[in-house]
Amino acid sequence: RLALAAVARKLVVFANALLKANDNRHALT
């Protein structure tokens, strides 16, 4: 259960980073 929570948190952080990178790419172009 603890590992699942850690994976879920990592997934959320990864998704947030992906969205931020997408915004940055749009702002640069």
Rosetta blueprint (number, residue, H / E / L):
1 R L
2 L H
3 A H
4 L H
5 A H
6 A H
7 V H
8 A H
9 R H
10 K H
11 L H
12 V H
13 V H
14 F H
15 A H
16 N H
17 A H
18 L H
19 L H
20 K H
21 A H
22 N H
23 D H
24 N H
25 R H
26 H H
27 A H
28 L H
29 T L
